[in-house]
Amino acid sequence: MEDVYRQAAEPEERLEKCVLCGRTVPVWRESHISERRYYVEGAGQLCARCFYDVYQNELAF
C-alpha cells in the first residue's frame, strides 16, 4: 500500500519549483534548459508570474 502512495507523489517530485516563490512549475526536472520556458541562466526555473514580475520593464514595448 505504501508503494501506491509513493507512486502517486512521484510525478510532482519530478517537477521543477520556482526558485523565487516555490510554486510547482509544469516542467520536468530532466528537461534540458533550452526546452524550458521562464528559465533564467544563473538563477534557475521561474514560474510565469515571477518571470513577468522580474522582467516586466524589459518586456514592455
Biopython code that builds the backbone (N, CA, C, O; Angstrom):
import numpy as np
from Bio.PDB.StructureBuilder import StructureBuilder

atoms = [
    (1, "MET", "N", (0.822, -1.194, 0.000)),
    (1, "MET", "CA", (0.000, 0.000, 0.000)),
    (1, "MET", "C", (0.866, 1.258, 0.000)),
    (1, "MET", "O", (0.535, 2.249, -0.652)),
    (2, "GLU", "N", (1.955, 1.210, 0.723)),
    (2, "GLU", "CA", (2.856, 2.361, 0.787)),
    (2, "GLU", "C", (3.427, 2.698, -0.588)),
    (2, "GLU", "O", (3.649, 3.869, -0.896)),
    (3, "ASP", "N", (3.666, 1.681, -1.416)),
    (3, "ASP", "CA", (4.179, 1.907, -2.770)),
    (3, "ASP", "C", (3.194, 2.704, -3.616)),
    (3, "ASP", "O", (3.607, 3.498, -4.461)),
    (4, "VAL", "N", (1.908, 2.502, -3.400)),
    (4, "VAL", "CA", (0.894, 3.230, -4.155)),
    (4, "VAL", "C", (0.995, 4.721, -3.849)),
    (4, "VAL", "O", (0.926, 5.545, -4.761)),
    (5, "TYR", "N", (1.155, 5.073, -2.585)),
    (5, "TYR", "CA", (1.276, 6.482, -2.213)),
    (5, "TYR", "C", (2.563, 7.081, -2.766)),
    (5, "TYR", "O", (2.568, 8.229, -3.210)),
    (6, "ARG", "N", (3.627, 6.337, -2.744)),
    (6, "ARG", "CA", (4.908, 6.816, -3.262)),
    (6, "ARG", "C", (4.806, 7.075, -4.762)),
    (6, "ARG", "O", (5.328, 8.079, -5.248)),
    (7, "GLN", "N", (4.143, 6.188, -5.503)),
    (7, "GLN", "CA", (3.985, 6.373, -6.942)),
    (7, "GLN", "C", (3.094, 7.569, -7.248)),
    (7, "GLN", "O", (3.331, 8.285, -8.221)),
    (8, "ALA", "N", (2.093, 7.788, -6.443)),
    (8, "ALA", "CA", (1.195, 8.919, -6.670)),
    (8, "ALA", "C", (1.912, 10.240, -6.439)),
    (8, "ALA", "O", (1.613, 11.225, -7.114)),
    (9, "ALA", "N", (2.840, 10.280, -5.511)),
    (9, "ALA", "CA", (3.558, 11.516, -5.204)),
    (9, "ALA", "C", (4.728, 11.743, -6.147)),
    (9, "ALA", "O", (5.200, 12.872, -6.283)),
    (10, "GLU", "N", (5.193, 10.715, -6.785)),
    (10, "GLU", "CA", (6.397, 10.803, -7.611)),
    (10, "GLU", "C", (6.326, 11.845, -8.722)),
    (10, "GLU", "O", (7.283, 12.604, -8.875)),
    (11, "PRO", "N", (5.256, 11.928, -9.504)),
    (11, "PRO", "CA", (5.259, 12.913, -10.593)),
    (11, "PRO", "C", (5.520, 14.342, -10.124)),
    (11, "PRO", "O", (6.278, 15.065, -10.770)),
    (12, "GLU", "N", (4.914, 14.765, -9.021)),
    (12, "GLU", "CA", (5.145, 16.132, -8.551)),
    (12, "GLU", "C", (6.586, 16.319, -8.092)),
    (12, "GLU", "O", (7.147, 17.403, -8.254)),
    (13, "GLU", "N", (7.188, 15.293, -7.529)),
    (13, "GLU", "CA", (8.581, 15.384, -7.109)),
    (13, "GLU", "C", (9.503, 15.541, -8.307)),
    (13, "GLU", "O", (10.616, 16.044, -8.161)),
    (14, "ARG", "N", (9.067, 15.124, -9.483)),
    (14, "ARG", "CA", (9.887, 15.226, -10.691)),
    (14, "ARG", "C", (9.709, 16.566, -11.395)),
    (14, "ARG", "O", (10.394, 16.844, -12.380)),
    (15, "LEU", "N", (8.800, 17.395, -10.900)),
    (15, "LEU", "CA", (8.575, 18.706, -11.499)),
    (15, "LEU", "C", (9.437, 19.758, -10.803)),
    (15, "LEU", "O", (9.759, 19.637, -9.621)),
    (16, "GLU", "N", (9.802, 20.787, -11.558)),
    (16, "GLU", "CA", (10.594, 21.885, -11.009)),
    (16, "GLU", "C", (9.749, 22.756, -10.094)),
    (16, "GLU", "O", (8.519, 22.742, -10.155)),
    (17, "LYS", "N", (10.425, 23.505, -9.254)),
    (17, "LYS", "CA", (9.794, 24.511, -8.410)),
    (17, "LYS", "C", (10.389, 25.862, -8.780)),
    (17, "LYS", "O", (11.556, 25.946, -9.161)),
    (18, "CYS", "N", (9.604, 26.901, -8.672)),
    (18, "CYS", "CA", (10.075, 28.258, -8.929)),
    (18, "CYS", "C", (11.109, 28.616, -7.864)),
    (18, "CYS", "O", (10.871, 28.411, -6.674)),
    (19, "VAL", "N", (12.256, 29.153, -8.289)),
    (19, "VAL", "CA", (13.315, 29.482, -7.335)),
    (19, "VAL", "C", (12.966, 30.699, -6.483)),
    (19, "VAL", "O", (13.602, 30.921, -5.453)),
    (20, "LEU", "N", (11.977, 31.488, -6.883)),
    (20, "LEU", "CA", (11.592, 32.665, -6.096)),
    (20, "LEU", "C", (10.454, 32.391, -5.123)),
    (20, "LEU", "O", (10.555, 32.712, -3.940)),
    (21, "CYS", "N", (9.371, 31.798, -5.616)),
    (21, "CYS", "CA", (8.182, 31.640, -4.766)),
    (21, "CYS", "C", (7.942, 30.204, -4.301)),
    (21, "CYS", "O", (7.177, 29.980, -3.362)),
    (22, "GLY", "N", (8.586, 29.232, -4.946)),
    (22, "GLY", "CA", (8.425, 27.841, -4.537)),
    (22, "GLY", "C", (7.249, 27.109, -5.154)),
    (22, "GLY", "O", (7.023, 25.940, -4.841)),
    (23, "ARG", "N", (6.488, 27.772, -6.031)),
    (23, "ARG", "CA", (5.367, 27.093, -6.701)),
    (23, "ARG", "C", (5.887, 25.974, -7.595)),
    (23, "ARG", "O", (6.988, 26.062, -8.139)),
    (24, "THR", "N", (5.093, 24.929, -7.741)),
    (24, "THR", "CA", (5.425, 23.865, -8.678)),
    (24, "THR", "C", (5.201, 24.382, -10.090)),
    (24, "THR", "O", (4.168, 24.980, -10.390)),
    (25, "VAL", "N", (6.184, 24.142, -10.954)),
    (25, "VAL", "CA", (6.139, 24.603, -12.344)),
    (25, "VAL", "C", (5.966, 23.371, -13.230)),
    (25, "VAL", "O", (6.609, 22.352, -12.977)),
    (26, "PRO", "N", (5.125, 23.429, -14.255)),
    (26, "PRO", "CA", (4.907, 22.253, -15.105)),
    (26, "PRO", "C", (6.071, 21.984, -16.058)),
    (26, "PRO", "O", (5.904, 21.966, -17.278)),
    (27, "VAL", "N", (7.249, 21.775, -15.477)),
    (27, "VAL", "CA", (8.469, 21.489, -16.239)),
    (27, "VAL", "C", (9.166, 20.325, -15.545)),
    (27, "VAL", "O", (9.432, 20.385, -14.345)),
    (28, "TRP", "N", (9.459, 19.273, -16.290)),
    (28, "TRP", "CA", (10.158, 18.124, -15.718)),
    (28, "TRP", "C", (11.596, 18.497, -15.394)),
    (28, "TRP", "O", (12.244, 19.199, -16.171)),
    (29, "ARG", "N", (12.093, 18.043, -14.274)),
    (29, "ARG", "CA", (13.480, 18.313, -13.881)),
    (29, "ARG", "C", (14.475, 17.790, -14.913)),
    (29, "ARG", "O", (15.559, 18.350, -15.076)),
    (30, "GLU", "N", (14.105, 16.720, -15.604)),
    (30, "GLU", "CA", (15.005, 16.101, -16.575)),
    (30, "GLU", "C", (15.076, 16.869, -17.892)),
    (30, "GLU", "O", (15.951, 16.594, -18.713)),
    (31, "SER", "N", (14.175, 17.821, -18.110)),
    (31, "SER", "CA", (14.156, 18.521, -19.396)),
    (31, "SER", "C", (15.342, 19.479, -19.505)),
    (31, "SER", "O", (15.748, 20.101, -18.523)),
    (32, "HIS", "N", (15.882, 19.585, -20.707)),
    (32, "HIS", "CA", (17.036, 20.442, -20.961)),
    (32, "HIS", "C", (16.617, 21.904, -20.856)),
    (32, "HIS", "O", (15.482, 22.250, -21.185)),
    (33, "ILE", "N", (17.518, 22.755, -20.402)),
    (33, "ILE", "CA", (17.155, 24.161, -20.195)),
    (33, "ILE", "C", (16.767, 24.867, -21.487)),
    (33, "ILE", "O", (16.021, 25.846, -21.454)),
    (34, "SER", "N", (17.256, 24.393, -22.611)),
    (34, "SER", "CA", (16.898, 25.030, -23.882)),
    (34, "SER", "C", (15.437, 24.764, -24.265)),
    (34, "SER", "O", (14.889, 25.449, -25.129)),
    (35, "GLU", "N", (14.812, 23.785, -23.634)),
    (35, "GLU", "CA", (13.419, 23.438, -23.919)),
    (35, "GLU", "C", (12.446, 24.053, -22.916)),
    (35, "GLU", "O", (11.239, 23.832, -23.013)),
    (36, "ARG", "N", (12.955, 24.820, -21.960)),
    (36, "ARG", "CA", (12.120, 25.349, -20.883)),
    (36, "ARG", "C", (11.694, 26.786, -21.145)),
    (36, "ARG", "O", (12.430, 27.575, -21.739)),
    (37, "ARG", "N", (10.501, 27.103, -20.691)),
    (37, "ARG", "CA", (10.050, 28.499, -20.677)),
    (37, "ARG", "C", (10.345, 29.056, -19.293)),
    (37, "ARG", "O", (10.282, 28.328, -18.302)),
    (38, "TYR", "N", (10.660, 30.312, -19.223)),
    (38, "TYR", "CA", (10.873, 31.037, -17.976)),
    (38, "TYR", "C", (12.085, 30.545, -17.191)),
    (38, "TYR", "O", (12.129, 30.678, -15.968)),
    (39, "TYR", "N", (13.069, 29.976, -17.888)),
    (39, "TYR", "CA", (14.309, 29.563, -17.230)),
    (39, "TYR", "C", (15.316, 30.694, -17.360)),
    (39, "TYR", "O", (15.477, 31.257, -18.443)),
    (40, "VAL", "N", (15.997, 31.033, -16.266)),
    (40, "VAL", "CA", (16.988, 32.103, -16.270)),
    (40, "VAL", "C", (18.334, 31.494, -15.907)),
    (40, "VAL", "O", (18.511, 30.977, -14.804)),
    (41, "GLU", "N", (19.286, 31.557, -16.842)),
    (41, "GLU", "CA", (20.617, 31.011, -16.564)),
    (41, "GLU", "C", (21.236, 31.744, -15.391)),
    (41, "GLU", "O", (21.179, 32.971, -15.308)),
    (42, "GLY", "N", (21.819, 30.993, -14.500)),
    (42, "GLY", "CA", (22.445, 31.565, -13.317)),
    (42, "GLY", "C", (21.497, 31.712, -12.141)),
    (42, "GLY", "O", (21.931, 31.907, -11.006)),
    (43, "ALA", "N", (20.202, 31.619, -12.413)),
    (43, "ALA", "CA", (19.210, 31.727, -11.341)),
    (43, "ALA", "C", (18.425, 30.428, -11.215)),
    (43, "ALA", "O", (18.342, 29.850, -10.131)),
    (44, "GLY", "N", (17.849, 29.970, -12.326)),
    (44, "GLY", "CA", (17.076, 28.737, -12.319)),
    (44, "GLY", "C", (15.698, 28.929, -12.906)),
    (44, "GLY", "O", (15.437, 29.882, -13.640)),
    (45, "GLN", "N", (14.820, 28.001, -12.566)),
    (45, "GLN", "CA", (13.472, 27.974, -13.122)),
    (45, "GLN", "C", (12.565, 28.932, -12.366)),
    (45, "GLN", "O", (12.540, 28.942, -11.136)),
    (46, "LEU", "N", (11.821, 29.738, -13.118)),
    (46, "LEU", "CA", (10.821, 30.628, -12.543)),
    (46, "LEU", "C", (9.438, 30.198, -13.014)),
    (46, "LEU", "O", (9.298, 29.578, -14.068)),
    (47, "CYS", "N", (8.422, 30.528, -12.230)),
    (47, "CYS", "CA", (7.056, 30.358, -12.710)),
    (47, "CYS", "C", (6.740, 31.566, -13.586)),
    (47, "CYS", "O", (7.483, 32.547, -13.572)),
    (48, "ALA", "N", (5.660, 31.509, -14.341)),
    (48, "ALA", "CA", (5.307, 32.602, -15.251)),
    (48, "ALA", "C", (5.095, 33.907, -14.490)),
    (48, "ALA", "O", (5.541, 34.962, -14.941)),
    (49, "ARG", "N", (4.431, 33.850, -13.359)),
    (49, "ARG", "CA", (4.147, 35.065, -12.589)),
    (49, "ARG", "C", (5.439, 35.739, -12.125)),
    (49, "ARG", "O", (5.589, 36.951, -12.284)),
    (50, "CYS", "N", (6.360, 34.985, -11.562)),
    (50, "CYS", "CA", (7.620, 35.573, -11.093)),
    (50, "CYS", "C", (8.457, 36.076, -12.264)),
    (50, "CYS", "O", (9.106, 37.117, -12.158)),
    (51, "PHE", "N", (8.448, 35.348, -13.376)),
    (51, "PHE", "CA", (9.194, 35.781, -14.551)),
    (51, "PHE", "C", (8.710, 37.153, -15.008)),
    (51, "PHE", "O", (9.519, 38.046, -15.258)),
    (52, "TYR", "N", (7.406, 37.320, -15.118)),
    (52, "TYR", "CA", (6.867, 38.604, -15.568)),
    (52, "TYR", "C", (7.052, 39.700, -14.518)),
    (52, "TYR", "O", (7.242, 40.863, -14.874)),
    (53, "ASP", "N", (6.998, 39.348, -13.232)),
    (53, "ASP", "CA", (7.261, 40.342, -12.185)),
    (53, "ASP", "C", (8.694, 40.862, -12.276)),
    (53, "ASP", "O", (8.932, 42.059, -12.112)),
    (54, "VAL", "N", (9.641, 39.975, -12.535)),
    (54, "VAL", "CA", (11.052, 40.358, -12.602)),
    (54, "VAL", "C", (11.365, 41.108, -13.888)),
    (54, "VAL", "O", (12.100, 42.096, -13.865)),
    (55, "TYR", "N", (10.819, 40.652, -15.006)),
    (55, "TYR", "CA", (11.199, 41.189, -16.317)),
    (55, "TYR", "C", (10.149, 42.090, -16.963)),
    (55, "TYR", "O", (10.239, 42.353, -18.162)),
    (56, "GLN", "N", (9.168, 42.567, -16.222)),
    (56, "GLN", "CA", (8.083, 43.344, -16.829)),
    (56, "GLN", "C", (8.573, 44.611, -17.527)),
    (56, "GLN", "O", (8.037, 44.961, -18.578)),
    (57, "ASN", "N", (9.556, 45.301, -16.991)),
    (57, "ASN", "CA", (10.055, 46.527, -17.627)),
    (57, "ASN", "C", (10.827, 46.226, -18.905)),
    (57, "ASN", "O", (10.772, 47.004, -19.858)),
    (58, "GLU", "N", (11.540, 45.115, -18.935)),
    (58, "GLU", "CA", (12.312, 44.746, -20.121)),
    (58, "GLU", "C", (11.418, 44.234, -21.244)),
    (58, "GLU", "O", (11.794, 44.302, -22.414)),
    (59, "LEU", "N", (10.242, 43.723, -20.899)),
    (59, "LEU", "CA", (9.334, 43.173, -21.903)),
    (59, "LEU", "C", (8.400, 44.229, -22.487)),
    (59, "LEU", "O", (7.727, 43.977, -23.486)),
    (60, "ALA", "N", (8.356, 45.415, -21.867)),
    (60, "ALA", "CA", (7.468, 46.478, -22.358)),
    (60, "ALA", "C", (7.990, 47.018, -23.684)),
    (60, "ALA", "O", (9.194, 47.201, -23.864)),
    (61, "PHE", "N", (7.072, 47.268, -24.603)),
    (61, "PHE", "CA", (7.472, 47.746, -25.932)),
    (61, "PHE", "C", (7.470, 49.237, -25.969)),
    (61, "PHE", "O", (7.780, 49.829, -27.003)),
]
sb = StructureBuilder()
sb.init_structure("model")
sb.init_model(0)
sb.init_chain("A")
sb.init_seg("    ")
for serial, (resi, resn, name, xyz) in enumerate(atoms, 1):
    if name == "N":
        sb.init_residue(resn, " ", resi, " ")
    sb.init_atom(name, np.array(xyz, "f"), 0.0, 1.0, " ", f" {name:<3s}", serial, name[0])
structure = sb.get_structure()
